[in-house]
């Protein structure tokens, strides 16, 4: 998870972009922070999905094979 300071800065830059626009330096900072945020979000989502098991109403495991492979490969490392 990104620090509170970085999240606050993302919001400040987003609000400024809507109101008055960003300088070139601020735009680069915003892009860098957004990339870092997305990378963190994707990593957290993947970790969450690796803990998911899908079961149908009959009690059968219907977890997609791709997700099972991710779990299997994660245990090997």
mmCIF file of the N, C-alpha and C atoms, coordinates in Angstrom:
data_MODEL
# 
_entry.id   MODEL 
# 
loop_
_atom_site.group_PDB 
_atom_site.id 
_atom_site.type_symbol 
_atom_site.label_atom_id 
_atom_site.label_alt_id 
_atom_site.label_comp_id 
_atom_site.label_asym_id 
_atom_site.label_entity_id 
_atom_site.label_seq_id 
_atom_site.pdbx_PDB_ins_code 
_atom_site.Cartn_x 
_atom_site.Cartn_y 
_atom_site.Cartn_z 
_atom_site.occupancy 
_atom_site.B_iso_or_equiv 
_atom_site.pdbx_formal_charge 
_atom_site.auth_seq_id 
_atom_site.auth_comp_id 
_atom_site.auth_asym_id 
_atom_site.auth_atom_id 
_atom_site.pdbx_PDB_model_num 
ATOM 1   N N  . UNK A 1 1  ? 0.841   -1.183  0.000   1.00 0.00 ? 1  UNK A N  1 
ATOM 2   C CA . UNK A 1 1  ? 0.000   0.000   0.000   1.00 0.00 ? 1  UNK A CA 1 
ATOM 3   C C  . UNK A 1 1  ? 0.881   1.240   0.000   1.00 0.00 ? 1  UNK A C  1 
ATOM 4   N N  . UNK A 1 2  ? 0.459   2.230   -0.726  1.00 0.00 ? 2  UNK A N  1 
ATOM 5   C CA . UNK A 1 2  ? 1.196   3.486   -0.754  1.00 0.00 ? 2  UNK A CA 1 
ATOM 6   C C  . UNK A 1 2  ? 1.018   4.219   0.566   1.00 0.00 ? 2  UNK A C  1 
ATOM 7   N N  . UNK A 1 3  ? 2.007   5.006   0.903   1.00 0.00 ? 3  UNK A N  1 
ATOM 8   C CA . UNK A 1 3  ? 1.933   5.777   2.145   1.00 0.00 ? 3  UNK A CA 1 
ATOM 9   C C  . UNK A 1 3  ? 0.810   6.813   2.053   1.00 0.00 ? 3  UNK A C  1 
ATOM 10  N N  . UNK A 1 4  ? 0.358   7.253   3.206   1.00 0.00 ? 4  UNK A N  1 
ATOM 11  C CA . UNK A 1 4  ? -0.695  8.272   3.242   1.00 0.00 ? 4  UNK A CA 1 
ATOM 12  C C  . UNK A 1 4  ? -0.226  9.555   2.573   1.00 0.00 ? 4  UNK A C  1 
ATOM 13  N N  . UNK A 1 5  ? 1.056   9.857   2.720   1.00 0.00 ? 5  UNK A N  1 
ATOM 14  C CA . UNK A 1 5  ? 1.601   11.072  2.132   1.00 0.00 ? 5  UNK A CA 1 
ATOM 15  C C  . UNK A 1 5  ? 1.534   11.014  0.597   1.00 0.00 ? 5  UNK A C  1 
ATOM 16  N N  . UNK A 1 6  ? 1.878   9.861   0.038   1.00 0.00 ? 6  UNK A N  1 
ATOM 17  C CA . UNK A 1 6  ? 1.836   9.720   -1.416  1.00 0.00 ? 6  UNK A CA 1 
ATOM 18  C C  . UNK A 1 6  ? 0.399   9.759   -1.932  1.00 0.00 ? 6  UNK A C  1 
ATOM 19  N N  . UNK A 1 7  ? -0.507  9.119   -1.211  1.00 0.00 ? 7  UNK A N  1 
ATOM 20  C CA . UNK A 1 7  ? -1.919  9.146   -1.617  1.00 0.00 ? 7  UNK A CA 1 
ATOM 21  C C  . UNK A 1 7  ? -2.451  10.576  -1.559  1.00 0.00 ? 7  UNK A C  1 
ATOM 22  N N  . UNK A 1 8  ? -2.088  11.298  -0.517  1.00 0.00 ? 8  UNK A N  1 
ATOM 23  C CA . UNK A 1 8  ? -2.522  12.687  -0.389  1.00 0.00 ? 8  UNK A CA 1 
ATOM 24  C C  . UNK A 1 8  ? -1.966  13.523  -1.544  1.00 0.00 ? 8  UNK A C  1 
ATOM 25  N N  . UNK A 1 9  ? -0.714  13.281  -1.905  1.00 0.00 ? 9  UNK A N  1 
ATOM 26  C CA . UNK A 1 9  ? -0.097  14.038  -2.995  1.00 0.00 ? 9  UNK A CA 1 
ATOM 27  C C  . UNK A 1 9  ? -0.785  13.734  -4.325  1.00 0.00 ? 9  UNK A C  1 
ATOM 28  N N  . UNK A 1 10 ? -1.135  12.471  -4.549  1.00 0.00 ? 10 UNK A N  1 
ATOM 29  C CA . UNK A 1 10 ? -1.878  12.100  -5.760  1.00 0.00 ? 10 UNK A CA 1 
ATOM 30  C C  . UNK A 1 10 ? -3.173  12.902  -5.833  1.00 0.00 ? 10 UNK A C  1 
ATOM 31  N N  . UNK A 1 11 ? -3.876  12.987  -4.731  1.00 0.00 ? 11 UNK A N  1 
ATOM 32  C CA . UNK A 1 11 ? -5.148  13.720  -4.695  1.00 0.00 ? 11 UNK A CA 1 
ATOM 33  C C  . UNK A 1 11 ? -4.953  15.214  -4.903  1.00 0.00 ? 11 UNK A C  1 
ATOM 34  N N  . UNK A 1 12 ? -3.909  15.789  -4.307  1.00 0.00 ? 12 UNK A N  1 
ATOM 35  C CA . UNK A 1 12 ? -3.621  17.210  -4.487  1.00 0.00 ? 12 UNK A CA 1 
ATOM 36  C C  . UNK A 1 12 ? -3.356  17.505  -5.964  1.00 0.00 ? 12 UNK A C  1 
ATOM 37  N N  . UNK A 1 13 ? -2.531  16.673  -6.579  1.00 0.00 ? 13 UNK A N  1 
ATOM 38  C CA . UNK A 1 13 ? -2.208  16.877  -7.988  1.00 0.00 ? 13 UNK A CA 1 
ATOM 39  C C  . UNK A 1 13 ? -3.436  16.693  -8.886  1.00 0.00 ? 13 UNK A C  1 
ATOM 40  N N  . UNK A 1 14 ? -4.274  15.733  -8.558  1.00 0.00 ? 14 UNK A N  1 
ATOM 41  C CA . UNK A 1 14 ? -5.490  15.508  -9.357  1.00 0.00 ? 14 UNK A CA 1 
ATOM 42  C C  . UNK A 1 14 ? -6.418  16.716  -9.262  1.00 0.00 ? 14 UNK A C  1 
ATOM 43  N N  . UNK A 1 15 ? -6.578  17.248  -8.064  1.00 0.00 ? 15 UNK A N  1 
ATOM 44  C CA . UNK A 1 15 ? -7.438  18.416  -7.890  1.00 0.00 ? 15 UNK A CA 1 
ATOM 45  C C  . UNK A 1 15 ? -6.865  19.635  -8.606  1.00 0.00 ? 15 UNK A C  1 
ATOM 46  N N  . UNK A 1 16 ? -5.568  19.820  -8.510  1.00 0.00 ? 16 UNK A N  1 
ATOM 47  C CA . UNK A 1 16 ? -4.939  20.955  -9.180  1.00 0.00 ? 16 UNK A CA 1 
ATOM 48  C C  . UNK A 1 16 ? -5.066  20.828  -10.696 1.00 0.00 ? 16 UNK A C  1 
ATOM 49  N N  . UNK A 1 17 ? -4.919  19.592  -11.205 1.00 0.00 ? 17 UNK A N  1 
ATOM 50  C CA . UNK A 1 17 ? -5.037  19.369  -12.645 1.00 0.00 ? 17 UNK A CA 1 
ATOM 51  C C  . UNK A 1 17 ? -6.423  19.761  -13.139 1.00 0.00 ? 17 UNK A C  1 
ATOM 52  N N  . UNK A 1 18 ? -7.446  19.478  -12.343 1.00 0.00 ? 18 UNK A N  1 
ATOM 53  C CA . UNK A 1 18 ? -8.818  19.823  -12.736 1.00 0.00 ? 18 UNK A CA 1 
ATOM 54  C C  . UNK A 1 18 ? -9.066  21.322  -12.698 1.00 0.00 ? 18 UNK A C  1 
ATOM 55  N N  . UNK A 1 19 ? -8.479  21.976  -11.683 1.00 0.00 ? 19 UNK A N  1 
ATOM 56  C CA . UNK A 1 19 ? -8.764  23.402  -11.470 1.00 0.00 ? 19 UNK A CA 1 
ATOM 57  C C  . UNK A 1 19 ? -7.920  24.324  -12.330 1.00 0.00 ? 19 UNK A C  1 
ATOM 58  N N  . UNK A 1 20 ? -6.609  24.128  -12.314 1.00 0.00 ? 20 UNK A N  1 
ATOM 59  C CA . UNK A 1 20 ? -5.758  25.110  -12.981 1.00 0.00 ? 20 UNK A CA 1 
ATOM 60  C C  . UNK A 1 20 ? -4.698  24.503  -13.891 1.00 0.00 ? 20 UNK A C  1 
ATOM 61  N N  . UNK A 1 21 ? -4.606  23.207  -13.928 1.00 0.00 ? 21 UNK A N  1 
ATOM 62  C CA . UNK A 1 21 ? -3.595  22.562  -14.744 1.00 0.00 ? 21 UNK A CA 1 
ATOM 63  C C  . UNK A 1 21 ? -2.292  22.364  -13.975 1.00 0.00 ? 21 UNK A C  1 
ATOM 64  N N  . UNK A 1 22 ? -1.457  21.501  -14.484 1.00 0.00 ? 22 UNK A N  1 
ATOM 65  C CA . UNK A 1 22 ? -0.199  21.163  -13.833 1.00 0.00 ? 22 UNK A CA 1 
ATOM 66  C C  . UNK A 1 22 ? 0.986   21.688  -14.627 1.00 0.00 ? 22 UNK A C  1 
ATOM 67  N N  . UNK A 1 23 ? 2.048   21.972  -13.911 1.00 0.00 ? 23 UNK A N  1 
ATOM 68  C CA . UNK A 1 23 ? 3.297   22.305  -14.586 1.00 0.00 ? 23 UNK A CA 1 
ATOM 69  C C  . UNK A 1 23 ? 3.878   21.011  -15.151 1.00 0.00 ? 23 UNK A C  1 
ATOM 70  N N  . UNK A 1 24 ? 4.876   21.136  -15.986 1.00 0.00 ? 24 UNK A N  1 
ATOM 71  C CA . UNK A 1 24 ? 5.502   19.941  -16.565 1.00 0.00 ? 24 UNK A CA 1 
ATOM 72  C C  . UNK A 1 24 ? 6.089   19.053  -15.469 1.00 0.00 ? 24 UNK A C  1 
ATOM 73  N N  . UNK A 1 25 ? 6.707   19.664  -14.485 1.00 0.00 ? 25 UNK A N  1 
ATOM 74  C CA . UNK A 1 25 ? 7.300   18.918  -13.370 1.00 0.00 ? 25 UNK A CA 1 
ATOM 75  C C  . UNK A 1 25 ? 6.224   18.197  -12.561 1.00 0.00 ? 25 UNK A C  1 
ATOM 76  N N  . UNK A 1 26 ? 5.116   18.883  -12.303 1.00 0.00 ? 26 UNK A N  1 
ATOM 77  C CA . UNK A 1 26 ? 4.013   18.265  -11.557 1.00 0.00 ? 26 UNK A CA 1 
ATOM 78  C C  . UNK A 1 26 ? 3.376   17.124  -12.348 1.00 0.00 ? 26 UNK A C  1 
ATOM 79  N N  . UNK A 1 27 ? 3.263   17.284  -13.645 1.00 0.00 ? 27 UNK A N  1 
ATOM 80  C CA . UNK A 1 27 ? 2.690   16.238  -14.498 1.00 0.00 ? 27 UNK A CA 1 
ATOM 81  C C  . UNK A 1 27 ? 3.567   14.984  -14.456 1.00 0.00 ? 27 UNK A C  1 
ATOM 82  N N  . UNK A 1 28 ? 4.879   15.167  -14.488 1.00 0.00 ? 28 UNK A N  1 
ATOM 83  C CA . UNK A 1 28 ? 5.786   14.023  -14.393 1.00 0.00 ? 28 UNK A CA 1 
ATOM 84  C C  . UNK A 1 28 ? 5.669   13.349  -13.033 1.00 0.00 ? 28 UNK A C  1 
ATOM 85  N N  . UNK A 1 29 ? 5.566   14.159  -11.976 1.00 0.00 ? 29 UNK A N  1 
ATOM 86  C CA . UNK A 1 29 ? 5.404   13.605  -10.627 1.00 0.00 ? 29 UNK A CA 1 
ATOM 87  C C  . UNK A 1 29 ? 4.104   12.823  -10.535 1.00 0.00 ? 29 UNK A C  1 
ATOM 88  N N  . UNK A 1 30 ? 3.037   13.382  -11.097 1.00 0.00 ? 30 UNK A N  1 
ATOM 89  C CA . UNK A 1 30 ? 1.740   12.714  -11.069 1.00 0.00 ? 30 UNK A CA 1 
ATOM 90  C C  . UNK A 1 30 ? 1.800   11.373  -11.803 1.00 0.00 ? 30 UNK A C  1 
ATOM 91  N N  . UNK A 1 31 ? 2.445   11.367  -12.946 1.00 0.00 ? 31 UNK A N  1 
ATOM 92  C CA . UNK A 1 31 ? 2.570   10.139  -13.726 1.00 0.00 ? 31 UNK A CA 1 
ATOM 93  C C  . UNK A 1 31 ? 3.347   9.072   -12.947 1.00 0.00 ? 31 UNK A C  1 
ATOM 94  N N  . UNK A 1 32 ? 4.421   9.477   -12.325 1.00 0.00 ? 32 UNK A N  1 
ATOM 95  C CA . UNK A 1 32 ? 5.234   8.546   -11.535 1.00 0.00 ? 32 UNK A CA 1 
ATOM 96  C C  . UNK A 1 32 ? 4.433   7.987   -10.356 1.00 0.00 ? 32 UNK A C  1 
ATOM 97  N N  . UNK A 1 33 ? 3.712   8.857   -9.649  1.00 0.00 ? 33 UNK A N  1 
ATOM 98  C CA . UNK A 1 33 ? 2.913   8.412   -8.503  1.00 0.00 ? 33 UNK A CA 1 
ATOM 99  C C  . UNK A 1 33 ? 1.784   7.477   -8.945  1.00 0.00 ? 33 UNK A C  1 
ATOM 100 N N  . UNK A 1 34 ? 1.148   7.802   -10.067 1.00 0.00 ? 34 UNK A N  1 
ATOM 101 C CA . UNK A 1 34 ? 0.073   6.938   -10.576 1.00 0.00 ? 34 UNK A CA 1 
ATOM 102 C C  . UNK A 1 34 ? 0.607   5.550   -10.949 1.00 0.00 ? 34 UNK A C  1 
ATOM 103 N N  . UNK A 1 35 ? 1.765   5.523   -11.577 1.00 0.00 ? 35 UNK A N  1 
ATOM 104 C CA . UNK A 1 35 ? 2.376   4.236   -11.943 1.00 0.00 ? 35 UNK A CA 1 
ATOM 105 C C  . UNK A 1 35 ? 2.680   3.409   -10.705 1.00 0.00 ? 35 UNK A C  1 
ATOM 106 N N  . UNK A 1 36 ? 3.222   4.066   -9.695  1.00 0.00 ? 36 UNK A N  1 
ATOM 107 C CA . UNK A 1 36 ? 3.533   3.369   -8.440  1.00 0.00 ? 36 UNK A CA 1 
ATOM 108 C C  . UNK A 1 36 ? 2.255   2.854   -7.785  1.00 0.00 ? 36 UNK A C  1 
ATOM 109 N N  . UNK A 1 37 ? 1.208   3.681   -7.800  1.00 0.00 ? 37 UNK A N  1 
ATOM 110 C CA . UNK A 1 37 ? -0.080  3.276   -7.232  1.00 0.00 ? 37 UNK A CA 1 
ATOM 111 C C  . UNK A 1 37 ? -0.632  2.055   -7.963  1.00 0.00 ? 37 UNK A C  1 
ATOM 112 N N  . UNK A 1 38 ? -0.626  2.088   -9.296  1.00 0.00 ? 38 UNK A N  1 
ATOM 113 C CA . UNK A 1 38 ? -1.161  0.968   -10.075 1.00 0.00 ? 38 UNK A CA 1 
ATOM 114 C C  . UNK A 1 38 ? -0.362  -0.309  -9.854  1.00 0.00 ? 38 UNK A C  1 
ATOM 115 N N  . UNK A 1 39 ? 0.942   -0.198  -9.771  1.00 0.00 ? 39 UNK A N  1 
ATOM 116 C CA . UNK A 1 39 ? 1.782   -1.367  -9.517  1.00 0.00 ? 39 UNK A CA 1 
ATOM 117 C C  . UNK A 1 39 ? 1.441   -1.984  -8.157  1.00 0.00 ? 39 UNK A C  1 
ATOM 118 N N  . UNK A 1 40 ? 1.292   -1.135  -7.158  1.00 0.00 ? 40 UNK A N  1 
ATOM 119 C CA . UNK A 1 40 ? 0.941   -1.615  -5.819  1.00 0.00 ? 40 UNK A CA 1 
ATOM 120 C C  . UNK A 1 40 ? -0.448  -2.246  -5.817  1.00 0.00 ? 40 UNK A C  1 
ATOM 121 N N  . UNK A 1 41 ? -1.406  -1.589  -6.484  1.00 0.00 ? 41 UNK A N  1 
ATOM 122 C CA . UNK A 1 41 ? -2.768  -2.107  -6.548  1.00 0.00 ? 41 UNK A CA 1 
ATOM 123 C C  . UNK A 1 41 ? -2.800  -3.483  -7.214  1.00 0.00 ? 41 UNK A C  1 
ATOM 124 N N  . UNK A 1 42 ? -2.109  -3.615  -8.337  1.00 0.00 ? 42 UNK A N  1 
ATOM 125 C CA . UNK A 1 42 ? -2.098  -4.891  -9.063  1.00 0.00 ? 42 UNK A CA 1 
ATOM 126 C C  . UNK A 1 42 ? -1.457  -5.997  -8.234  1.00 0.00 ? 42 UNK A C  1 
ATOM 127 N N  . UNK A 1 43 ? -0.394  -5.660  -7.550  1.00 0.00 ? 43 UNK A N  1 
ATOM 128 C CA . UNK A 1 43 ? 0.281   -6.645  -6.707  1.00 0.00 ? 43 UNK A CA 1 
ATOM 129 C C  . UNK A 1 43 ? -0.643  -7.117  -5.581  1.00 0.00 ? 43 UNK A C  1 
ATOM 130 N N  . UNK A 1 44 ? -1.320  -6.172  -4.947  1.00 0.00 ? 44 UNK A N  1 
ATOM 131 C CA . UNK A 1 44 ? -2.252  -6.528  -3.869  1.00 0.00 ? 44 UNK A CA 1 
ATOM 132 C C  . UNK A 1 44 ? -3.419  -7.357  -4.395  1.00 0.00 ? 44 UNK A C  1 
ATOM 133 N N  . UNK A 1 45 ? -3.922  -7.000  -5.578  1.00 0.00 ? 45 UNK A N  1 
ATOM 134 C CA . UNK A 1 45 ? -5.042  -7.749  -6.161  1.00 0.00 ? 45 UNK A CA 1 
ATOM 135 C C  . UNK A 1 45 ? -4.616  -9.176  -6.488  1.00 0.00 ? 45 UNK A C  1 
ATOM 136 N N  . UNK A 1 46 ? -3.428  -9.352  -7.029  1.00 0.00 ? 46 UNK A N  1 
ATOM 137 C CA . UNK A 1 46 ? -2.936  -10.690 -7.359  1.00 0.00 ? 46 UNK A CA 1 
ATOM 138 C C  . UNK A 1 46 ? -2.786  -11.529 -6.096  1.00 0.00 ? 46 UNK A C  1 
ATOM 139 N N  . UNK A 1 47 ? -2.269  -10.932 -5.042  1.00 0.00 ? 47 UNK A N  1 
ATOM 140 C CA . UNK A 1 47 ? -2.137  -11.637 -3.767  1.00 0.00 ? 47 UNK A CA 1 
ATOM 141 C C  . UNK A 1 47 ? -3.504  -12.066 -3.250  1.00 0.00 ? 47 UNK A C  1 
ATOM 142 N N  . UNK A 1 48 ? -4.483  -11.188 -3.369  1.00 0.00 ? 48 UNK A N  1 
ATOM 143 C CA . UNK A 1 48 ? -5.845  -11.515 -2.934  1.00 0.00 ? 48 UNK A CA 1 
ATOM 144 C C  . UNK A 1 48 ? -6.416  -12.657 -3.767  1.00 0.00 ? 48 UNK A C  1 
ATOM 145 N N  . UNK A 1 49 ? -6.251  -12.581 -5.083  1.00 0.00 ? 49 UNK A N  1 
ATOM 146 C CA . UNK A 1 49 ? -6.802  -13.621 -5.955  1.00 0.00 ? 49 UNK A CA 1 
ATOM 147 C C  . UNK A 1 49 ? -6.161  -14.978 -5.708  1.00 0.00 ? 49 UNK A C  1 
ATOM 148 N N  . UNK A 1 50 ? -4.895  -14.992 -5.350  1.00 0.00 ? 50 UNK A N  1 
ATOM 149 C CA . UNK A 1 50 ? -4.220  -16.262 -5.077  1.00 0.00 ? 50 UNK A CA 1 
ATOM 150 C C  . UNK A 1 50 ? -4.824  -16.969 -3.867  1.00 0.00 ? 50 UNK A C  1 
ATOM 151 N N  . UNK A 1 51 ? -5.521  -16.224 -3.027  1.00 0.00 ? 51 UNK A N  1 
ATOM 152 C CA . UNK A 1 51 ? -6.160  -16.822 -1.857  1.00 0.00 ? 51 UNK A CA 1 
ATOM 153 C C  . UNK A 1 51 ? -7.604  -17.235 -2.088  1.00 0.00 ? 51 UNK A C  1 
ATOM 154 N N  . UNK A 1 52 ? -8.091  -17.083 -3.314  1.00 0.00 ? 52 UNK A N  1 
ATOM 155 C CA . UNK A 1 52 ? -9.490  -17.357 -3.627  1.00 0.00 ? 52 UNK A CA 1 
ATOM 156 C C  . UNK A 1 52 ? -9.669  -18.790 -4.127  1.00 0.00 ? 52 UNK A C  1 
ATOM 157 N N  . UNK A 1 53 ? -10.713 -19.413 -3.652  1.00 0.00 ? 53 UNK A N  1 
ATOM 158 C CA . UNK A 1 53 ? -11.117 -20.729 -4.158  1.00 0.00 ? 53 UNK A CA 1 
ATOM 159 C C  . UNK A 1 53 ? -12.592 -20.611 -4.520  1.00 0.00 ? 53 UNK A C  1 
ATOM 160 N N  . UNK A 1 54 ? -12.937 -20.974 -5.742  1.00 0.00 ? 54 UNK A N  1 
ATOM 161 C CA . UNK A 1 54 ? -14.316 -20.856 -6.207  1.00 0.00 ? 54 UNK A CA 1 
ATOM 162 C C  . UNK A 1 54 ? -14.978 -22.230 -6.142  1.00 0.00 ? 54 UNK A C  1 
ATOM 163 N N  . UNK A 1 55 ? -16.126 -22.262 -5.461  1.00 0.00 ? 55 UNK A N  1 
ATOM 164 C CA . UNK A 1 55 ? -16.854 -23.512 -5.264  1.00 0.00 ? 55 UNK A CA 1 
ATOM 165 C C  . UNK A 1 55 ? -18.268 -23.325 -5.794  1.00 0.00 ? 55 UNK A C  1 
ATOM 166 N N  . UNK A 1 56 ? -18.737 -24.290 -6.595  1.00 0.00 ? 56 UNK A N  1 
ATOM 167 C CA . UNK A 1 56 ? -20.097 -24.202 -7.129  1.00 0.00 ? 56 UNK A CA 1 
ATOM 168 C C  . UNK A 1 56 ? -21.107 -24.667 -6.072  1.00 0.00 ? 56 UNK A C  1 
ATOM 169 N N  . UNK A 1 57 ? -22.405 -24.536 -6.350  1.00 0.00 ? 57 UNK A N  1 
ATOM 170 C CA . UNK A 1 57 ? -23.430 -24.924 -5.364  1.00 0.00 ? 57 UNK A CA 1 
ATOM 171 C C  . UNK A 1 57 ? -23.361 -26.396 -4.938  1.00 0.00 ? 57 UNK A C  1 
ATOM 172 N N  . UNK A 1 58 ? -22.746 -27.242 -5.758  1.00 0.00 ? 58 UNK A N  1 
ATOM 173 C CA . UNK A 1 58 ? -22.622 -28.661 -5.407  1.00 0.00 ? 58 UNK A CA 1 
ATOM 174 C C  . UNK A 1 58 ? -21.412 -28.934 -4.519  1.00 0.00 ? 58 UNK A C  1 
ATOM 175 N N  . UNK A 1 59 ? -20.623 -27.908 -4.284  1.00 0.00 ? 59 UNK A N  1 
ATOM 176 C CA . UNK A 1 59 ? -19.436 -28.075 -3.455  1.00 0.00 ? 59 UNK A CA 1 
ATOM 177 C C  . UNK A 1 59 ? -18.180 -28.447 -4.231  1.00 0.00 ? 59 UNK A C  1 
ATOM 178 N N  . UNK A 1 60 ? -18.270 -28.429 -5.563  1.00 0.00 ? 60 UNK A N  1 
ATOM 179 C CA . UNK A 1 60 ? -17.117 -28.762 -6.399  1.00 0.00 ? 60 UNK A CA 1 
ATOM 180 C C  . UNK A 1 60 ? -16.234 -27.538 -6.601  1.00 0.00 ? 60 UNK A C  1 
ATOM 181 N N  . UNK A 1 61 ? -14.938 -27.769 -6.584  1.00 0.00 ? 61 UNK A N  1 
ATOM 182 C CA . UNK A 1 61 ? -13.976 -26.691 -6.833  1.00 0.00 ? 61 UNK A CA 1 
ATOM 183 C C  . UNK A 1 61 ? -13.987 -26.358 -8.320  1.00 0.00 ? 61 UNK A C  1 
ATOM 184 N N  . UNK A 1 62 ? -14.372 -25.137 -8.658  1.00 0.00 ? 62 UNK A N  1 
ATOM 185 C CA . UNK A 1 62 ? -14.429 -24.699 -10.055 1.00 0.00 ? 62 UNK A CA 1 
ATOM 186 C C  . UNK A 1 62 ? -13.485 -23.512 -10.297 1.00 0.00 ? 62 UNK A C  1 
ATOM 187 N N  . UNK A 1 63 ? -12.449 -23.442 -9.478  1.00 0.00 ? 63 UNK A N  1 
ATOM 188 C CA . UNK A 1 63 ? -11.456 -22.388 -9.628  1.00 0.00 ? 63 UNK A CA 1 
ATOM 189 C C  . UNK A 1 63 ? -10.823 -22.508 -11.015 1.00 0.00 ? 63 UNK A C  1 
ATOM 190 N N  . UNK A 1 64 ? -10.708 -21.390 -11.748 1.00 0.00 ? 64 UNK A N  1 
ATOM 191 C CA . UNK A 1 64 ? -10.098 -21.453 -13.086 1.00 0.00 ? 64 UNK A CA 1 
ATOM 192 C C  . UNK A 1 64 ? -8.675  -22.022 -13.037 1.00 0.00 ? 64 UNK A C  1 
ATOM 193 N N  . UNK A 1 65 ? -8.330  -22.786 -14.069 1.00 0.00 ? 65 UNK A N  1 
ATOM 194 C CA . UNK A 1 65 ? -7.008  -23.423 -14.128 1.00 0.00 ? 65 UNK A CA 1 
ATOM 195 C C  . UNK A 1 65 ? -5.873  -22.409 -14.042 1.00 0.00 ? 65 UNK A C  1 
ATOM 196 N N  . UNK A 1 66 ? -6.063  -21.257 -14.656 1.00 0.00 ? 66 UNK A N  1 
ATOM 197 C CA . UNK A 1 66 ? -5.018  -20.231 -14.629 1.00 0.00 ? 66 UNK A CA 1 
ATOM 198 C C  . UNK A 1 66 ? -4.723  -19.799 -13.192 1.00 0.00 ? 66 UNK A C  1 
ATOM 199 N N  . UNK A 1 67 ? -5.753  -19.648 -12.391 1.00 0.00 ? 67 UNK A N  1 
ATOM 200 C CA . UNK A 1 67 ? -5.580  -19.267 -10.996 1.00 0.00 ? 67 UNK A CA 1 
ATOM 201 C C  . UNK A 1 67 ? -4.935  -20.404 -10.198 1.00 0.00 ? 67 UNK A C  1 
ATOM 202 N N  . UNK A 1 68 ? -5.329  -21.632 -10.501 1.00 0.00 ? 68 UNK A N  1 
ATOM 203 C CA . UNK A 1 68 ? -4.700  -22.781 -9.829  1.00 0.00 ? 68 UNK A CA 1 
ATOM 204 C C  . UNK A 1 68 ? -3.204  -22.834 -10.136 1.00 0.00 ? 68 UNK A C  1 
ATOM 205 N N  . UNK A 1 69 ? -2.841  -22.541 -11.382 1.00 0.00 ? 69 UNK A N  1 
ATOM 206 C CA . UNK A 1 69 ? -1.426  -22.536 -11.770 1.00 0.00 ? 69 UNK A CA 1 
ATOM 207 C C  . UNK A 1 69 ? -0.659  -21.446 -11.032 1.00 0.00 ? 69 UNK A C  1 
ATOM 208 N N  . UNK A 1 70 ? -1.277  -20.268 -10.897 1.00 0.00 ? 70 UNK A N  1 
ATOM 209 C CA . UNK A 1 70 ? -0.635  -19.183 -10.156 1.00 0.00 ? 70 UNK A CA 1 
ATOM 210 C C  . UNK A 1 70 ? -0.346  -19.601 -8.711  1.00 0.00 ? 70 UNK A C  1 
ATOM 211 N N  . UNK A 1 71 ? -1.333  -20.242 -8.094  1.00 0.00 ? 71 UNK A N  1 
ATOM 212 C CA . UNK A 1 71 ? -1.174  -20.702 -6.710  1.00 0.00 ? 71 UNK A CA 1 
ATOM 213 C C  . UNK A 1 71 ? -0.063  -21.750 -6.627  1.00 0.00 ? 71 UNK A C  1 
ATOM 214 N N  . UNK A 1 72 ? -0.080  -22.679 -7.576  1.00 0.00 ? 72 UNK A N  1 
ATOM 215 C CA . UNK A 1 72 ? 0.912   -23.748 -7.594  1.00 0.00 ? 72 UNK A CA 1 
ATOM 216 C C  . UNK A 1 72 ? 2.324   -23.179 -7.761  1.00 0.00 ? 72 UNK A C  1 
ATOM 217 N N  . UNK A 1 73 ? 2.489   -22.265 -8.708  1.00 0.00 ? 73 UNK A N  1 
ATOM 218 C CA . UNK A 1 73 ? 3.800   -21.654 -8.956  1.00 0.00 ? 73 UNK A CA 1 
ATOM 219 C C  . UNK A 1 73 ? 4.259   -20.817 -7.768  1.00 0.00 ? 73 UNK A C  1 
ATOM 220 N N  . UNK A 1 74 ? 3.313   -20.184 -7.083  1.00 0.00 ? 74 UNK A N  1 
ATOM 221 C CA . UNK A 1 74 ? 3.655   -19.360 -5.929  1.00 0.00 ? 74 UNK A CA 1 
ATOM 222 C C  . UNK A 1 74 ? 4.194   -20.235 -4.783  1.00 0.00 ? 74 UNK A C  1 
ATOM 223 N N  . UNK A 1 75 ? 3.633   -21.423 -4.627  1.00 0.00 ? 75 UNK A N  1 
ATOM 224 C CA . UNK A 1 75 ? 4.081   -22.321 -3.565  1.00 0.00 ? 75 UNK A CA 1 
ATOM 225 C C  . UNK A 1 75 ? 5.464   -22.886 -3.841  1.00 0.00 ? 75 UNK A C  1 
ATOM 226 N N  . UNK A 1 76 ? 5.821   -22.975 -5.131  1.00 0.00 ? 76 UNK A N  1 
ATOM 227 C CA . UNK A 1 76 ? 7.122   -23.510 -5.507  1.00 0.00 ? 76 UNK A CA 1 
ATOM 228 C C  . UNK A 1 76 ? 8.244   -22.541 -5.187  1.00 0.00 ? 76 UNK A C  1 
ATOM 229 N N  . UNK A 1 77 ? 7.967   -21.258 -5.156  1.00 0.00 ? 77 UNK A N  1 
ATOM 230 C CA . UNK A 1 77 ? 9.012   -20.249 -4.915  1.00 0.00 ? 77 UNK A CA 1 
ATOM 231 C C  . UNK A 1 77 ? 9.179   -20.046 -3.481  1.00 0.00 ? 77 UNK A C  1 
# 
